[in-house]
Amino acid sequence: MNSKNVSEIVELALKEPEKGFRLIMLQYKDAIYWHIRRLVVNHDDAQDATQETFIRIFRSLSNFKGKSSFRWWVYKIATNEALRVVNQYQSKQISLDDILNETNNITTDEYVDYNDLEAVKLQKAILSLPTKQQIVFNLRYYDELGYDEIANITNSTSNSAKSNYHIAKEKIIKYMNSNN
Amino acid sequence: MEEKFDFKRIGKRMPYTVPKGFSDDIEKNVWNNVKNNITETKTIRHYLYWGSISGGLLVASILLLFIWHNLPSYQKKDDFKSLEQVFLNLSDTDQNYLFTIYQNDLFINE
């Protein structure tokens, strides 16, 4: 979606809220859900954080002056919401590894297919990275965002984002090739 | 020997699944939350809009009244009164002279 279309949608959302709302949801809802899900793992948490993200977006839409990219603004809010959930878990001293591995407690992660071993291992590899590297890797690998946008979302520089991505990739390859 | 990991093999596949209709639920829940705020904002904007127009009209009216009130007066003066005043401002000699002229004027006294 080019910047002209985005600014038109934002303008529409301000003039005809429901129409604009539907268009924005259509454009970003799934991408934002999966971005958050990759960070928080649990579906219910991801759904809550996604809803909160879009509520925040629509409440502050009139403050979006169009000076920055709408996409990275949306992703930034989503990332902050995901990190809020992650921090809640960390404060309860539950590791994401436990959540992913806990097969007994299906209410925690009933929406994980443990039969896909390689996919499960890859997500574990990503989740073992420092949070910033997880975010950078996910945004680049899954969402195919540019390094400039990733830098804006993660409050870093484009070079730092690039560096983090390549380091993350090497760590993941090492993890996946390990016998663990 | 285990195959070395290759990103191209796995692509973007993830082990995560989702319940049916979750996407619609997200949209519905968000809309239910924001629609009231949007309606309130619309109502406030509506009042502000009409309030601005009314305020503008009121100010314009006051300005017009002010300008109209302070316009130089071009009312038709009482010609006779002004003429009389001019006559009274003349000296006695001039007044007597004019009286003589008027009395001897054939056209006025016809």
Interface residues (C-beta under 8 A of the other chain):
Chain A: P17 E18 F21 R22 M25 K29 D30 Y33 W34 R37 R38 V41 H43 Q47 T50 Q51 F54 I55 F58 R59 S62 Y111 V112 D113 Y114 D116 E118 A119 V120 L122 Q123 Y141 Y142 K169 I172 I173 M176 N177 N179
Chain B: E2 K4 F5 F7 R9 I10 K12 R13 M14 P15 Y16 T17 V18 P19 F22 S23 D25 I26 E27 N29 V30 W31 N33 V34 K35 N37 I38 T41 K42
